[in-house]
Amino acid sequence: MKINGSHYRSIWLADDKRRVQIIDQTRLPHEFVIANLETLEDACLAIKDMLVRGAPLIGATAAYGVCLGLADGVTDSHLSYIAKTLKAQRPTAVNLAWAVDQLENQLLEYPEAERLEIAYQEAARICEEDVQTNENIGLHGLELIKDIWQRKGAKDPVQILTHCNAGWLATVDWGTALAPVFKADEAGIPVHVWVDETRPRNQGASLTAWELSAQSIDHHLITDNSGGHLMQRGMIDICIVGTDRTTYTGDVCNKIGTYLKALAAFDNNVPFYVCLPGSTIDWEISNGLEGIPIEERSADEVLWVRGKRPDGTVDKVKIVTDKTPAANPAFDVTPARLITGLITERGISPASSEGLYQLYPEKNNS
């Protein structure tokens, strides 16, 4: 992704090759701030308070969090403490535990004196693989967009609805749900993106719209309740979203509100696709509603809204009286029956165990 002419990833090492640098996503879209992570506690805070978010980026940050934690000790017991601490930060995104387990299992095979260096190498490998994985997701999704465009006579823009942010900022680079959009734009296929604001954190408004603006891609911000209306009037060609955890049977857990979009798409015969890397598939859970833990976040995220005042200052305002409480489930589960297909780095499959096992035969132990 290029910002003001400079290429950025969402996470990288500082010049000293030890500190980790990220884009503080809580400050977007009004401020572009680079934050330094120097300790395990810094990495945990970045994940918990959503300076970084999006399943793949959470995983990458957790991998570097292991590296930062090892600066305070490399023993087996301390490594176990680091792993437990990181995995406790957010329960829903499977990539967090996946990345931490990858590093912990790998490091236990090495002498203590070598662990810090090996950890940085493994974290870098996870980041590089994420970039290639997401670019491949983009290439597979591009074919869907290209097909729609050709069926429209290769004239009118392809109308895409997305929810939350599953773009470059949710990964190390390219994104998941936005990767096909970026690839289509790169290929000269005109697209227009309807961007759900995505209450209560407004990741669509503050992140997705910001990314599309930075790439000069045509888009409109809409309220979360507008999608069904647009689908009823034939104004959406395809829905593309991301996911924080997907069962091996095809149930998808994504930002709260995704389920409602899938219902509207199903009722209006609009294709509904989910983009995901293989690392986001939970091969242990068959029923998403019963098996995926749903994070309940602070009520303050619902009660307060952050924005820019007319004088240019960025502030928070409360939208209800002090007597009104709020509930804040962060995710919902979309059943596989509502999903047209899953776009992975290995190709597109039906939202089913048969489809996913065909793409990932090494996971089929039956």
C-alpha positions in Angstrom: 0.0 0.0 0.0 1.3 3.5 -0.8 0.6 6.4 1.4 1.6 9.8 0.1 3.9 8.1 -2.4 5.7 5.8 0.1 5.1 2.1 0.4 4.1 0.8 3.8 3.3 -2.5 5.3 1.1 -2.6 8.4 3.9 -4.0 10.6 7.7 -3.9 10.2 11.0 -3.9 12.2 12.6 -0.6 13.1 16.2 0.1 12.0 17.6 -1.6 15.1 15.9 -4.9 13.9 14.5 -5.5 17.3 11.8 -2.9 18.0 8.5 -3.4 16.1 6.7 -0.6 14.4 3.0 -0.5 13.5 0.5 2.0 12.2 -1.7 3.0 15.1 -5.1 2.2 13.6 -7.0 3.9 16.4 -5.8 7.2 15.1 -7.0 6.8 11.5 -8.3 8.3 9.4 -7.5 11.7 10.8 -4.0 11.1 11.9 -1.3 8.8 10.5 0.8 7.8 13.5 3.5 5.1 13.7 3.8 3.4 17.1 6.8 1.6 18.5 6.4 -1.8 20.3 9.3 -2.5 22.5 8.0 -5.0 25.1 5.6 -7.9 25.4 3.3 -5.6 27.2 3.4 -3.2 24.2 2.4 -6.0 21.9 -0.4 -7.1 24.2 -1.8 -3.6 24.4 -1.6 -3.1 20.6 -3.7 -6.3 20.2 -6.2 -5.7 23.0 -6.8 -2.0 22.3 -6.9 -2.6 18.6 -4.0 -0.5 17.5 -3.7 -3.5 15.2 -6.7 -5.5 14.2 -7.7 -8.0 11.6 -7.0 -11.7 12.1 -3.8 -12.0 9.9 -2.2 -8.8 11.4 -3.1 -9.9 14.9 -1.2 -13.1 14.2 1.8 -11.2 12.8 1.8 -8.9 15.8 1.6 -11.8 18.2 4.5 -13.5 16.5 6.7 -10.4 17.0 5.2 -10.1 20.5 6.9 -13.5 21.3 10.2 -11.9 20.1 9.8 -8.9 22.3 8.9 -11.1 25.3 12.1 -13.2 24.8 14.2 -10.1 25.5 13.3 -10.7 29.2 14.2 -14.4 29.1 14.4 -17.5 26.9 13.6 -20.4 29.2 10.9 -22.9 28.5 8.8 -21.5 31.4 9.1 -17.9 30.3 8.2 -18.9 26.7 5.1 -20.6 28.1 4.3 -17.4 30.0 4.7 -15.3 26.8 2.4 -17.6 24.9 -0.3 -17.7 27.5 -0.2 -13.9 27.9 -0.5 -13.2 24.2 -3.3 -15.7 23.6 -5.4 -14.2 26.3 -5.6 -10.8 24.6 -8.5 -11.5 22.1 -10.4 -14.8 22.0 -12.1 -14.8 18.6 -9.4 -14.5 15.9 -7.8 -17.9 15.5 -4.6 -16.5 13.9 -3.4 -15.2 17.2 -3.1 -18.6 18.8 -2.0 -20.1 15.5 1.0 -17.7 15.2 2.0 -18.0 18.9 1.8 -21.8 18.8 3.9 -21.8 15.6 6.7 -19.9 17.3 6.5 -21.7 20.7 6.6 -25.2 19.1 9.5 -24.1 16.9 11.5 -22.5 19.6 11.3 -25.4 22.0 13.4 -27.4 19.5 16.3 -24.9 19.8 18.9 -24.3 22.5 18.0 -21.2 24.7 20.9 -19.2 23.3 19.5 -19.4 19.8 15.9 -18.7 20.5 15.7 -14.9 20.2 17.3 -14.9 16.8 15.2 -17.8 15.6 12.1 -16.1 16.8 12.7 -13.0 14.8 13.4 -15.2 11.7 10.1 -17.1 12.2 8.1 -13.9 12.8 9.5 -12.4 9.6 8.6 -15.6 7.7 5.0 -15.4 9.0 4.8 -11.9 7.7 6.3 -12.7 4.3 3.9 -15.7 3.9 1.0 -13.5 4.8 1.8 -11.0 2.0 2.1 -13.8 -0.6 -1.1 -15.5 0.7 -3.1 -12.3 0.5 -1.9 -11.5 -3.0 -3.0 -15.0 -4.1 -6.4 -14.4 -2.5 -6.6 -11.2 -4.5 -5.7 -13.0 -7.8 -8.4 -15.7 -7.2 -11.0 -13.1 -6.2 -10.0 -11.0 -9.3 -11.4 -13.7 -11.5 -14.9 -13.3 -9.9 -14.8 -9.6 -10.4 -13.6 -9.9 -14.0 -16.4 -12.4 -14.8 -19.0 -10.0 -13.4 -17.6 -7.1 -15.4 -17.5 -9.1 -18.6 -21.2 -10.1 -18.1 -22.0 -6.5 -17.7 -20.6 -5.8 -21.1 -17.1 -4.7 -19.8 -18.5 -1.2 -19.4 -20.2 -0.3 -16.1 -18.2 -0.6 -12.8 -18.6 -3.7 -10.7 -20.6 -2.8 -7.6 -19.1 -4.4 -4.5 -20.3 -4.2 -0.9 -17.9 -4.9 2.0 -18.2 -4.9 5.7 -15.7 -3.9 8.4 -12.1 -3.6 7.2 -10.4 -6.6 5.6 -7.9 -4.6 3.6 -4.2 -3.9 3.8 -4.5 -2.7 7.4 -6.0 -6.0 8.5 -3.0 -8.0 7.2 0.7 -7.4 6.6 -0.1 -6.2 3.0 -2.8 -6.5 0.3 -5.6 -7.5 2.6 -8.2 -10.3 2.3 -11.6 -9.0 1.1 -10.0 -5.9 -0.4 -7.2 -7.7 -2.2 -9.5 -8.7 -5.1 -10.6 -5.0 -5.3 -7.0 -3.8 -5.4 -6.1 -6.4 -8.0 -9.1 -5.4 -10.1 -8.1 -1.8 -10.0 -4.6 -2.8 -10.9 -6.0 -4.7 -13.9 -8.0 -1.7 -15.1 -11.4 -3.1 -14.2 -13.6 -0.3 -12.9 -15.0 -1.0 -9.5 -17.2 0.9 -7.0 -17.2 -0.1 -3.4 -20.1 0.4 -1.0 -18.4 0.7 2.4 -20.3 -0.2 5.5 -19.5 2.2 8.3 -19.3 -0.9 10.7 -20.4 0.3 14.1 -19.4 0.6 16.8 -15.6 0.9 16.0 -16.4 2.2 12.5 -13.6 0.3 10.8 -15.3 0.7 7.5 -15.5 4.5 7.8 -12.1 5.0 9.4 -10.0 2.3 7.7 -11.6 0.8 4.5 -12.7 4.2 3.2 -9.3 5.6 4.0 -7.5 2.8 2.1 -9.7 3.2 -0.9 -9.2 6.9 -0.9 -5.4 6.4 -0.7 -5.6 4.2 -3.8 -8.1 6.5 -5.6 -10.7 3.7 -5.9 -14.3 4.9 -6.3 -16.4 4.3 -3.2 -19.2 5.5 -1.0 -19.6 5.2 2.7 -23.0 3.9 3.8 -24.7 3.2 7.1 -24.7 -0.4 8.2 -28.5 -0.6 7.6 -28.3 0.4 3.9 -27.0 -2.8 2.4 -30.3 -4.6 2.1 -31.9 -1.6 0.5 -29.2 -1.4 -2.2 -29.4 -5.1 -2.9 -33.2 -5.0 -3.3 -32.7 -2.3 -6.0 -30.0 -4.3 -7.9 -27.2 -1.9 -6.9 -24.9 -4.6 -5.6 -23.2 -7.1 -7.9 -21.3 -9.0 -5.2 -20.6 -8.9 -1.4 -17.0 -9.7 -0.3 -16.1 -9.8 3.4 -13.3 -11.2 5.5 -13.3 -13.4 8.6 -11.7 -13.8 11.9 -12.4 -17.5 12.2 -13.9 -20.0 9.9 -14.9 -23.6 10.8 -13.9 -26.4 8.6 -17.6 -26.8 7.8 -17.7 -23.3 6.3 -19.4 -21.3 9.1 -17.8 -17.8 9.2 -17.2 -15.6 12.2 -16.7 -12.0 11.2 -17.4 -8.5 12.5 -20.9 -8.0 14.0 -23.4 -7.2 11.2 -21.9 -9.7 8.7 -24.7 -12.2 9.3 -27.4 -9.6 8.4 -25.6 -8.7 5.1 -25.5 -12.4 4.2 -29.2 -12.8 4.9 -30.0 -9.8 2.7 -27.7 -11.1 -0.1 -29.3 -14.6 0.1 -32.8 -13.1 -0.2 -31.8 -11.0 -3.2 -29.6 -13.6 -5.0 -26.5 -11.5 -4.6 -23.3 -13.6 -4.4 -21.7 -13.5 -0.9 -18.1 -14.4 -0.8 -15.6 -14.6 2.2 -11.9 -14.1 1.7 -9.6 -15.9 4.1 -6.1 -17.4 4.5 -5.8 -21.0 5.5 -4.5 -19.9 8.9 -7.9 -18.5 9.7 -9.6 -21.9 9.4 -10.3 -23.7 12.7 -10.0 -27.4 11.9 -11.3 -28.3 15.4 -14.7 -26.7 15.3 -17.6 -27.9 13.2 -20.4 -25.7 14.5 -19.6 -22.0 14.5 -22.6 -20.9 16.6 -21.7 -23.4 19.3 -17.9 -23.5 19.1 -16.6 -20.0 18.4 -16.2 -17.7 21.4 -17.7 -14.3 20.7 -15.7 -11.4 22.2 -17.7 -9.0 24.3 -16.0 -5.7 24.2 -16.3 -2.5 26.3 -19.7 -0.7 26.3 -17.8 2.5 25.8 -17.2 1.6 22.2 -21.0 1.9 21.6 -21.6 4.8 24.0 -18.9 7.1 22.6 -18.0 8.1 19.0 -14.7 9.5 17.9 -14.5 12.1 15.2 -13.1 15.4 13.9 -14.6 18.7 15.1 -15.0 21.6 12.7 -11.9 23.3 14.2 -9.8 20.3 13.2 -9.4 18.7 16.7 -10.1 15.0 17.1 -12.3 14.1 20.1 -14.8 11.7 21.5 -18.5 12.5 22.2 -21.1 10.5 24.1 -24.3 9.7 22.2 -26.6 8.8 25.0 -27.3 9.9 28.6 -25.4 8.4 31.5 -28.4 6.2 32.4 -28.3 4.1 29.2 -26.1 1.0 29.3 -24.8 -0.8 26.2 -24.0 -4.3 25.0 -21.2 -4.8 22.6 -20.8 -8.3 21.0 -17.9 -7.8 18.6 -18.6 -10.7 16.1 -21.4 -12.8 14.7 -21.5 -16.1 12.9 -22.8 -16.5 9.3 -23.9 -20.1 8.6 -22.3 -21.9 5.7 -25.6 -22.2 3.9 -25.7 -18.4 3.3 -22.2 -18.2 1.8 -21.6 -18.6 -2.0 -18.0 -19.4 -1.6 -14.7 -19.1 0.3 -11.8 -17.3 -1.5 -8.5 -18.7 -0.2 -4.9 -18.5 -1.2 -5.3 -21.9 -2.8 -8.5 -21.2 -4.8 -12.2 -20.8 -4.3 -14.2 -23.5 -2.6 -17.8 -24.0 -1.4 -18.4 -23.2 2.2 -18.2 -26.9 3.3 -15.9 -29.4 4.8 -15.7 -31.2 1.4 -14.7 -28.0 -0.3 -12.1 -27.0 2.3 -10.6 -30.5 2.5 -10.2 -30.5 -1.2 -8.1 -27.3 -1.0 -6.3 -28.4 2.2 -6.0 -32.3 1.9 -3.2 -32.3 4.5 -5.8 -31.4 7.1 -8.1 -34.3 6.4 -7.2 -37.0 8.9 -10.4 -39.0 8.4 
